[in-house]
Amino acid sequence: MSGSVVPPSNDAEPTEALELVHHHPGRLRVRAESLRDDEKRIDRVKSALDGMPGITRVVHNAATGSFLVEYEPGLAEPDALVVRIAEVAGLLSPFDPRAQKPPPRTSMTIIDGARGLNAVANELTGGRADLRVVVPAALAGLAAYSFSREKMRLPRWDNLLWWSYSIFTALHSHEIQTATGEKPTGDGGGPIP
């Protein structure tokens, strides 16, 4: 079969987005409400994937509206697969900015609270530290305390020390990459605004 299936011919802009549920090299799962029972869409997706090189298996689950796509890494590009599925199904790609959902209200409240705490920490330290330094330092201090008190109900000192190190390096990844000459990845390691 040919992988050149024509997408739906309706001129209406897609409103539903395809959701990338899971991806692990060689396996990806996508889902959309309209892929539960819209046989024409389901058949278009199956036909499009059937003709693509590197695809080893495609399984549709009508109960969840999902497709499990197994592929050979290196022979099939996962992002291209997701975009192709969205295209032939007449859905927004999960990479399309119009498909991005605004964060839930509770998460924005948490983010605003963290920003407020960061401002307080910055003010209390005279601008010398923010939460990116204070939190790992507090964990390191707790690790030292846990080390000296074996019978405490705290996490083990080595776990606390590891969390301190992990959080510090994650929150300072931009500075670490810049200092070591690596190209910064933009993975969110910047300061909390």
Backbone as CSV, one residue per row, in Angstrom:
resi,resn,N_x,N_y,N_z,CA_x,CA_y,CA_z,C_x,C_y,C_z
1,MET,0.835,-1.187,0.000,0.000,0.000,0.000,0.872,1.239,0.000
2,SER,0.328,2.305,-0.454,1.063,3.569,-0.527,0.800,4.384,0.720
3,GLY,1.811,5.114,1.159,1.665,5.975,2.328,1.158,7.346,1.970
4,SER,0.666,7.530,0.754,0.234,8.859,0.322,-1.275,9.004,0.404
5,VAL,-1.843,8.666,1.515,-3.272,8.821,1.729,-3.579,10.304,1.838
6,VAL,-4.604,10.729,1.146,-4.989,12.140,1.162,-5.775,12.416,2.422
7,PRO,-5.442,13.523,3.115,-6.205,13.855,4.311,-7.643,14.206,3.960
8,PRO,-8.507,14.287,4.947,-9.907,14.584,4.687,-10.040,15.874,3.886
9,SER,-11.046,15.921,3.012,-11.164,17.047,2.097,-11.977,18.200,2.656
10,ASN,-12.475,18.101,3.867,-13.245,19.228,4.388,-12.312,20.403,4.659
11,ASP,-12.817,21.599,4.410,-12.009,22.801,4.545,-12.049,23.377,5.952
12,ALA,-12.817,22.781,6.842,-12.929,23.292,8.208,-11.610,23.089,8.954
13,GLU,-11.271,24.069,9.750,-10.071,23.975,10.587,-10.304,22.917,11.660
14,PRO,-9.304,22.059,11.903,-9.486,21.076,12.975,-9.569,21.773,14.326
15,THR,-10.415,21.240,15.180,-10.549,21.813,16.523,-10.062,20.850,17.596
16,GLU,-10.157,19.565,17.315,-9.703,18.572,18.290,-8.224,18.282,18.056
17,ALA,-7.500,18.122,19.138,-6.071,17.834,19.042,-5.805,16.359,19.296
18,LEU,-4.842,15.841,18.566,-4.340,14.497,18.824,-3.451,14.585,20.059
19,GLU,-3.611,13.663,20.969,-2.825,13.662,22.196,-1.737,12.598,22.109
20,LEU,-0.502,13.000,22.367,0.601,12.041,22.454,0.581,11.499,23.876
21,VAL,0.125,10.272,24.027,-0.070,9.676,25.351,1.239,9.137,25.906
22,HIS,2.003,8.468,25.042,3.215,7.813,25.516,4.170,7.648,24.352
23,HIS,5.451,7.810,24.621,6.460,7.508,23.607,7.682,6.917,24.286
24,HIS,8.110,5.819,23.744,9.366,5.182,24.112,9.946,4.718,22.788
25,PRO,11.245,4.888,22.549,11.777,4.508,21.236,11.274,3.138,20.793
26,GLY,10.620,3.129,19.646,10.062,1.902,19.102,8.573,1.747,19.337
27,ARG,7.999,2.553,20.263,6.569,2.469,20.594,6.040,3.851,20.885
28,LEU,4.903,4.166,20.287,4.233,5.399,20.671,2.739,5.165,20.664
29,ARG,2.061,5.906,21.519,0.605,5.803,21.616,0.041,7.215,21.520
30,VAL,-0.954,7.351,20.627,-1.663,8.621,20.471,-3.144,8.362,20.691
31,ARG,-3.863,9.439,21.019,-5.270,9.274,21.351,-6.045,10.520,20.951
32,ALA,-7.292,10.311,20.567,-8.232,11.412,20.322,-9.638,10.865,20.485
33,GLU,-10.508,11.680,20.983,-11.899,11.279,21.206,-12.547,10.810,19.902
34,SER,-12.252,11.505,18.799,-12.878,11.144,17.522,-12.319,9.853,16.929
35,LEU,-11.261,9.306,17.511,-10.718,8.036,17.031,-11.353,6.845,17.752
36,ARG,-12.404,7.106,18.519,-13.128,6.012,19.175,-14.054,5.304,18.190
37,ASP,-14.842,6.088,17.466,-15.882,5.458,16.655,-16.030,6.017,15.241
38,ASP,-15.177,6.916,14.817,-15.243,7.470,13.467,-14.463,6.541,12.532
39,GLU,-15.161,5.580,11.943,-14.524,4.532,11.136,-13.713,5.094,9.974
40,LYS,-14.199,6.169,9.358,-13.456,6.740,8.224,-12.102,7.273,8.681
41,ARG,-12.085,7.976,9.778,-10.812,8.481,10.314,-9.884,7.338,10.687
42,ILE,-10.440,6.360,11.353,-9.646,5.214,11.801,-9.025,4.510,10.597
43,ASP,-9.818,4.301,9.543,-9.306,3.646,8.341,-8.232,4.489,7.656
44,ARG,-8.418,5.811,7.632,-7.399,6.693,7.015,-6.079,6.580,7.756
45,VAL,-6.147,6.555,9.085,-4.919,6.443,9.880,-4.250,5.099,9.627
46,LYS,-5.025,4.026,9.662,-4.462,2.691,9.421,-3.801,2.621,8.051
47,SER,-4.475,3.153,7.029,-3.928,3.122,5.663,-2.655,3.945,5.549
48,ALA,-2.636,5.105,6.167,-1.453,5.970,6.095,-0.259,5.313,6.770
49,LEU,-0.476,4.696,7.926,0.627,4.072,8.658,1.079,2.768,8.009
50,ASP,0.142,2.076,7.381,0.460,0.800,6.748,1.520,0.964,5.661
51,GLY,1.526,2.085,4.979,2.471,2.280,3.885,3.761,2.958,4.277
52,MET,3.959,3.282,5.541,5.167,4.003,5.951,6.294,3.037,6.291
53,PRO,7.507,3.350,5.815,8.650,2.483,6.135,8.969,2.512,7.632
54,GLY,9.355,1.365,8.156,9.760,1.273,9.556,8.646,0.924,10.517
55,ILE,7.391,0.963,10.074,6.260,0.628,10.947,6.160,-0.900,11.021
56,THR,6.169,-1.446,12.230,6.087,-2.894,12.383,4.706,-3.372,12.815
57,ARG,3.962,-2.510,13.512,2.641,-2.918,13.980,1.822,-1.693,14.340
58,VAL,0.528,-1.743,14.032,-0.410,-0.676,14.381,-1.631,-1.332,15.012
59,VAL,-1.971,-0.896,16.214,-3.123,-1.464,16.923,-4.044,-0.319,17.336
60,HIS,-5.319,-0.434,16.955,-6.305,0.568,17.337,-7.128,0.048,18.504
61,ASN,-7.397,0.916,19.484,-8.239,0.567,20.619,-9.444,1.499,20.593
62,ALA,-10.599,0.970,20.189,-11.804,1.782,20.072,-12.297,2.283,21.427
63,ALA,-12.062,1.529,22.479,-12.536,1.933,23.815,-11.868,3.218,24.285
64,THR,-10.593,3.396,23.952,-9.870,4.591,24.388,-9.652,5.597,23.273
65,GLY,-9.914,5.192,22.031,-9.669,6.088,20.900,-8.184,6.260,20.644
66,SER,-7.417,5.205,20.904,-5.967,5.338,20.780,-5.407,4.408,19.709
67,PHE,-4.239,4.783,19.236,-3.459,3.944,18.340,-2.122,3.674,19.004
68,LEU,-1.733,2.406,19.034,-0.398,2.026,19.448,0.370,1.755,18.162
69,VAL,1.480,2.456,17.984,2.294,2.297,16.787,3.662,1.793,17.220
70,GLU,4.032,0.630,16.724,5.364,0.093,16.973,6.173,0.296,15.701
71,TYR,7.401,0.786,15.865,8.222,1.128,14.707,9.680,0.803,14.983
72,GLU,10.466,0.789,13.929,11.905,0.557,14.032,12.594,1.909,14.194
73,PRO,13.198,2.184,15.365,13.922,3.445,15.525,15.002,3.558,14.452
74,GLY,15.116,4.724,13.881,16.082,4.946,12.815,15.453,4.804,11.434
75,LEU,14.408,3.998,11.326,13.710,3.853,10.053,12.451,4.707,10.000
76,ALA,11.896,5.015,11.148,10.711,5.859,11.230,10.964,6.932,12.275
77,GLU,10.597,8.149,11.972,10.770,9.288,12.881,9.483,9.467,13.688
78,PRO,9.545,9.349,15.023,8.315,9.401,15.831,7.535,10.708,15.685
79,ASP,8.224,11.842,15.629,7.508,13.112,15.472,6.764,13.149,14.142
80,ALA,7.401,12.637,13.090,6.756,12.599,11.774,5.542,11.678,11.795
81,LEU,5.616,10.578,12.541,4.478,9.663,12.653,3.292,10.367,13.311
82,VAL,3.562,11.076,14.393,2.497,11.768,15.121,1.864,12.836,14.231
83,VAL,2.691,13.611,13.544,2.176,14.653,12.659,1.356,14.028,11.535
84,ARG,1.821,12.925,10.979,1.097,12.251,9.893,-0.255,11.735,10.362
85,ILE,-0.292,11.151,11.549,-1.570,10.659,12.086,-2.546,11.817,12.245
86,ALA,-2.082,12.911,12.825,-2.955,14.077,13.015,-3.445,14.597,11.667
87,GLU,-2.559,14.656,10.703,-2.892,15.176,9.378,-3.991,14.348,8.712
88,VAL,-3.807,13.040,8.645,-4.791,12.206,7.947,-6.090,12.056,8.732
89,ALA,-6.036,12.235,10.039,-7.252,12.145,10.861,-7.993,13.476,10.926
90,GLY,-7.394,14.527,10.358,-8.045,15.832,10.413,-8.037,16.430,11.805
91,LEU,-6.942,16.194,12.547,-6.805,16.681,13.923,-5.623,17.634,14.017
92,LEU,-5.612,18.450,15.051,-4.445,19.282,15.317,-3.315,18.398,15.816
93,SER,-2.115,18.677,15.371,-0.946,17.966,15.871,-0.701,18.386,17.313
94,PRO,-0.224,17.486,18.169,0.078,17.902,19.545,1.198,18.932,19.586
95,PHE,1.949,19.094,18.493,3.035,20.073,18.435,2.538,21.435,17.973
96,ASP,1.290,21.515,17.520,0.707,22.779,17.062,0.400,23.638,18.286
97,PRO,0.819,24.904,18.280,0.540,25.767,19.449,-0.943,25.879,19.773
98,ARG,-1.805,25.736,18.773,-3.249,25.818,19.036,-3.737,24.624,19.849
99,ALA,-2.956,23.538,19.878,-3.350,22.335,20.609,-2.928,22.376,22.070
100,GLN,-2.108,23.345,22.429,-1.606,23.424,23.801,-2.708,23.904,24.728
101,LYS,-2.929,23.147,25.772,-3.938,23.515,26.761,-3.311,24.459,27.783
102,PRO,-4.065,25.425,28.251,-3.524,26.265,29.317,-3.354,25.436,30.576
103,PRO,-2.352,25.767,31.386,-2.165,24.984,32.610,-3.382,25.098,33.524
104,PRO,-3.678,24.037,34.263,-4.814,24.101,35.182,-4.642,25.224,36.197
105,ARG,-5.737,25.723,36.667,-5.742,26.851,37.596,-4.919,26.551,38.856
106,THR,-5.010,25.333,39.370,-4.265,25.001,40.585,-2.757,25.062,40.340
107,SER,-2.315,24.644,39.157,-0.879,24.707,38.895,-0.412,26.154,38.806
108,MET,-1.245,27.039,38.259,-0.870,28.451,38.202,-0.794,29.039,39.615
109,THR,-1.663,28.593,40.505,-1.618,29.051,41.889,-0.307,28.611,42.545
110,ILE,0.102,27.364,42.284,1.362,26.855,42.839,2.544,27.639,42.271
111,ILE,2.513,27.881,40.960,3.599,28.646,40.329,3.669,30.055,40.907
112,ASP,2.523,30.706,41.074,2.505,32.044,41.658,3.036,32.024,43.093
113,GLY,2.681,30.980,43.851,3.185,30.843,45.220,4.697,30.665,45.243
114,ALA,5.218,29.847,44.308,6.671,29.643,44.224,7.377,30.939,43.857
115,ARG,6.781,31.705,42.967,7.373,33.004,42.605,7.406,33.942,43.813
116,GLY,6.323,33.915,44.607,6.286,34.752,45.810,7.344,34.324,46.819
117,LEU,7.471,33.002,47.047,8.504,32.501,47.956,9.899,32.836,47.446
118,ASN,10.073,32.768,46.136,11.361,33.097,45.543,11.705,34.563,45.798
119,ALA,10.719,35.433,45.674,10.941,36.857,45.931,11.317,37.082,47.396
120,VAL,10.658,36.380,48.315,10.969,36.496,49.745,12.395,36.016,50.015
121,ALA,12.761,34.843,49.454,14.115,34.308,49.650,15.155,35.264,49.091
122,ASN,14.867,35.843,47.949,15.782,36.792,47.334,15.943,38.044,48.204
123,GLU,14.834,38.512,48.756,14.869,39.706,49.613,15.605,39.424,50.924
124,LEU,15.335,38.266,51.548,15.968,37.923,52.821,17.475,37.732,52.704
125,THR,17.931,37.299,51.533,19.374,37.078,51.340,20.055,38.272,50.683
126,GLY,19.337,39.360,50.559,19.927,40.560,49.957,20.263,40.362,48.486
127,GLY,19.493,39.539,47.793,19.712,39.299,46.378,20.814,38.290,46.081
128,ARG,21.364,37.643,47.118,22.464,36.692,46.915,21.984,35.287,46.606
129,ALA,20.731,34.951,46.917,20.236,33.589,46.702,18.743,33.617,46.415
130,ASP,18.316,32.611,45.705,16.890,32.416,45.466,16.566,30.955,45.785
131,LEU,15.366,30.515,45.454,14.970,29.146,45.795,15.827,28.096,45.100
132,ARG,16.451,28.457,43.976,17.319,27.500,43.284,18.545,27.171,44.119
133,VAL,18.890,28.030,45.065,20.025,27.782,45.954,19.529,27.349,47.334
134,VAL,18.485,27.998,47.820,17.990,27.749,49.174,17.469,26.316,49.344
135,VAL,16.682,25.817,48.397,16.099,24.476,48.538,17.188,23.397,48.548
136,PRO,18.117,23.380,47.568,19.175,22.365,47.648,20.044,22.512,48.906
137,ALA,20.302,23.754,49.335,21.101,23.956,50.542,20.365,23.411,51.768
138,ALA,19.060,23.622,51.830,18.274,23.101,52.947,18.292,21.572,52.949
139,LEU,18.197,20.960,51.766,18.268,19.497,51.686,19.643,18.984,52.106
140,ALA,20.697,19.692,51.719,22.053,19.295,52.117,22.200,19.406,53.640
141,GLY,21.659,20.480,54.222,21.695,20.632,55.677,20.915,19.536,56.372
142,LEU,19.762,19.195,55.829,18.962,18.116,56.391,19.693,16.779,56.262
143,ALA,20.450,16.602,55.164,21.247,15.379,54.986,22.297,15.278,56.083
144,ALA,22.971,16.398,56.390,23.979,16.394,57.453,23.342,16.078,58.799
145,TYR,22.180,16.658,59.066,21.472,16.408,60.312,21.046,14.935,60.395
146,SER,20.522,14.398,59.293,20.097,13.000,59.254,21.286,12.065,59.459
147,PHE,22.448,12.441,58.922,23.653,11.638,59.065,24.072,11.537,60.533
148,SER,23.909,12.648,61.265,24.324,12.664,62.671,23.299,12.006,63.594
149,ARG,22.102,11.825,63.161,21.016,11.242,63.967,20.476,9.999,63.276
150,GLU,21.057,8.868,63.508,20.681,7.620,62.844,19.247,7.185,63.137
151,LYS,18.714,7.454,64.304,17.401,6.930,64.699,16.250,7.887,64.380
152,MET,16.462,8.864,63.515,15.417,9.833,63.160,14.493,9.258,62.092
153,ARG,13.289,9.795,61.985,12.340,9.378,60.955,12.479,10.278,59.731
154,LEU,13.677,10.560,59.361,13.954,11.349,58.165,14.391,10.398,57.053
155,PRO,14.299,10.859,55.809,14.918,10.051,54.752,16.406,9.899,55.052
156,ARG,16.999,8.839,54.536,18.422,8.612,54.781,19.237,9.783,54.275
157,TRP,20.354,10.050,54.961,21.186,11.202,54.619,21.688,11.154,53.188
158,ASP,22.002,9.950,52.671,22.525,9.866,51.305,21.439,10.176,50.276
159,ASN,20.180,9.815,50.584,19.075,10.185,49.698,18.883,11.696,49.675
160,LEU,18.908,12.304,50.848,18.755,13.764,50.929,19.881,14.483,50.184
161,LEU,21.100,13.975,50.349,22.230,14.588,49.661,22.073,14.443,48.147
162,TRP,21.625,13.286,47.690,21.405,13.082,46.251,20.313,14.020,45.730
163,TRP,19.210,14.158,46.468,18.151,15.078,46.052,18.686,16.498,45.973
164,SER,19.480,16.887,46.946,20.078,18.222,46.949,20.900,18.440,45.685
165,TYR,21.773,17.487,45.379,22.617,17.584,44.191,21.777,17.592,42.906
166,SER,20.813,16.696,42.814,19.985,16.593,41.610,19.189,17.861,41.358
167,ILE,18.572,18.378,42.407,17.777,19.600,42.261,18.673,20.771,41.884
168,PHE,19.825,20.881,42.539,20.737,21.985,42.252,21.196,21.943,40.801
169,THR,21.627,20.770,40.323,22.119,20.688,38.944,20.990,20.880,37.936
170,ALA,19.786,20.405,38.240,18.662,20.612,37.327,18.282,22.089,37.235
171,LEU,18.274,22.765,38.364,17.893,24.177,38.373,18.994,25.096,37.850
172,HIS,20.201,24.597,37.776,21.317,25.409,37.278,21.907,24.834,35.990
173,SER,21.115,24.048,35.264,21.628,23.383,34.060,22.125,24.380,33.021
174,HIS,21.443,25.508,32.872,21.869,26.504,31.889,23.272,27.024,32.225
175,GLU,23.484,27.378,33.485,24.791,27.890,33.890,25.881,26.820,33.756
176,ILE,25.556,25.581,34.096,26.521,24.485,34.004,26.891,24.240,32.546
177,GLN,25.896,24.209,31.669,26.164,23.992,30.249,26.978,25.128,29.663
178,THR,26.681,26.347,30.059,27.441,27.496,29.561,28.880,27.427,30.048
179,ALA,29.089,27.087,31.310,30.440,27.036,31.881,31.282,25.912,31.274
180,THR,30.635,24.812,30.880,31.381,23.689,30.314,31.484,23.768,28.800
181,GLY,30.920,24.814,28.207,31.016,25.003,26.768,29.970,24.249,25.974
182,GLU,29.023,23.614,26.654,27.940,22.920,25.947,26.913,23.933,25.504
183,LYS,26.180,23.586,24.463,25.101,24.442,24.002,23.929,24.295,24.964
184,PRO,23.430,25.394,25.561,22.290,25.280,26.478,21.093,24.671,25.779
185,THR,20.396,23.760,26.486,19.279,23.031,25.899,17.939,23.734,26.081
186,GLY,17.862,24.740,26.937,16.604,25.409,27.163,15.601,24.527,27.875
187,ASP,16.085,23.692,28.801,15.216,22.731,29.477,14.564,23.276,30.736
188,GLY,14.542,24.581,30.884,13.837,25.146,32.018,14.698,25.332,33.247
189,GLY,16.002,25.286,33.098,16.866,25.421,34.256,17.126,26.855,34.662
190,GLY,16.394,27.778,34.126,16.603,29.194,34.444,15.959,29.563,35.758
191,PRO,16.175,30.800,36.192,15.604,31.248,37.472,14.087,31.355,37.381
192,ILE,13.460,31.250,38.515,12.018,31.431,38.581,11.767,32.923,38.464
193,PRO,11.026,33.371,37.415,10.826,34.821,37.234,9.988,35.427,38.328
